[in-house]
Amino acid sequence: MTDTAAPATSRSIVTEIPGPKSRALLERKAAAVAQGIPHQLPVFIAEAHDAIITDVDGNRFIDLGCGIGVTTIGHTNDEVVAAVREQVGLLTHSLFGTTPYEPYVRVAELLAELTPGDHAKKSFFVNSGSEAVENGVKIARRATGRRAVAVVEHGYHGRTNLTMTMNFKPAPYATGMGPLASDIFHAPGSYPLRDGLDGAAAAKRTQWYLEKHVGAADLACLVIEPIQGEGGFIVPADGYLPLMQEWCTANGVVMIADEVQSGVCRTGTTFASEQFGWVPDMVLSAKGIAGGMPIAGVTGRAEIMDAVHTGGIGGTFGGNPVSCAAAVAVLEQVTSKDLNAQARRVEAVLRPLLEELAASRPEIAEVRGKGAMLAIELVDPETGEPIPTGPISAAAGLEGVLVLTAGTDYNVLRFLPSLAITDEQLREAIEVIGRALSAR
Ligand SMILES: *Cc1c(COP(=O)(O)O)cnc(C)c1O
């Protein structure tokens, strides 16, 4: 595949992987960077545009990962780059809590419009998804005066002390790094492939668990990803989320949608909650919201958000002006470029390709997800044991396709392509993955 003449819109492997420049950088990394920071593909990236990333040796990869769902709008999106360039020369930092600036307010206004529900909403901004979850919990506790926090099995919420306690899996996120936070309860959720329950039955099971094991009167919030990301793109049964919201409302519990991975046009609606008819009390956004710039939003019912006293929330870098400008550039394209239609186009091309693959490969137990957030789960049809997807992802990487793994049992391949990916790039990428699966 030494195809140097190919246009920069296709993959092109021109050296062994890793190439000589990446190998030299990997040595420097090993010497200088903490080993707790891994890498999935052993190459260093020099530049990227839309769905193609180029490494320091000139190899080009089709990116089905988007830095874990961050560059949803495409790498170096023109509008984002222009907005960042302009803002960085005007104001790089002033701390919104001392001397405010307009782009922060504009992002809050856009999120009030774009998040589910037409109730009054307010937002504030932090630097990462984990921090958004932390703050969502703080605000819910302040608003309710209650201590307990509920999450569901297979969830992932981050790497801070509170959020690593909220994760379903301690490994690798919390191993040996306790003590963990208190008052966090992991309830059963909805995982149709494994539990076989419909939405009503799954909701009843969750509610029973919370009532008996936690006590609704002590519960401040229930935090759920509408489609679970790290857990393996688990789509809850229809009805589950709205029934849980009804139960939360009836019991004075704040129900929080962790849309850090599923939000901002990833699934074909601006927020994935909409796909289930769920209007959450609070919506957390991060990853895809600013085309690669670090910012995370906490958006909630105005009365819940305003329950926190002045000075009770904030942070030095949160809602940085350059990140806000990037977020405005992304959120304005939601309607101007009809990004949700792009996510549905990705699904219209990708889902049939995956289903075709599944028809010939009995180890694909399920094709699931929505929009540009699709996955396959691999299970040995004879033993029922999960099949690890790491080797398949590694093999695809050598052929110029970056695809991420997921799943509590590491047996899911997740597809999180940019909305700028072309139909042709999708077809080519799945061809490579099909070969990697056959060679397994
Ligand atoms: C990635 C992720 C987080 C944590 O976000 P960071 O920016 O890595 O701190 C939280 N929740 C979900 C659903 C995520 O996918």
The ligand as an SDF file (V2000), in Angstrom:
LIG
                    3D

 15 15  0  0  0  0  0  0  0  0999 V2000
  -14.9340   10.8100   28.5330 C   0  0  0  0  0  0  0  0  0  0  0  0
  -16.0970   10.7870   29.4280 C   0  0  0  0  0  0  0  0  0  0  0  0
  -16.0780   11.4300   30.6740 C   0  0  0  0  0  0  0  0  0  0  0  0
  -14.8420   12.0960   31.2170 C   0  0  0  0  0  0  0  0  0  0  0  0
  -14.4440   13.1690   30.4220 O   0  0  0  0  0  0  0  0  0  0  0  0
  -12.9360   13.7350   30.5270 P   0  0  0  0  0  0  0  0  0  0  0  0
  -12.9580   14.9540   29.6580 O   0  0  0  0  0  0  0  0  0  0  0  0
  -12.0460   12.6580   30.0360 O   0  0  0  0  0  0  0  0  0  0  0  0
  -12.6960   14.0630   31.9540 O   0  0  0  0  0  0  0  0  0  0  0  0
  -17.2410   11.4340   31.4210 C   0  0  0  0  0  0  0  0  0  0  0  0
  -18.3620   10.8330   30.9720 N   0  0  0  0  0  0  0  0  0  0  0  0
  -18.4080   10.2050   29.7890 C   0  0  0  0  0  0  0  0  0  0  0  0
  -19.6840    9.5830   29.3430 C   0  0  0  0  0  0  0  0  0  0  0  0
  -17.2760   10.1360   28.9750 C   0  0  0  0  0  0  0  0  0  0  0  0
  -17.3190    9.4910   27.8160 O   0  0  0  0  0  0  0  0  0  0  0  0
  1  2  1  0
  2  3  1  0
  2 14  2  0
  3  4  1  0
  3 10  2  0
  4  5  1  0
  5  6  1  0
  6  7  2  0
  6  8  1  0
  6  9  1  0
 10 11  1  0
 11 12  2  0
 12 13  1  0
 12 14  1  0
 14 15  1  0
M  END
$$$$
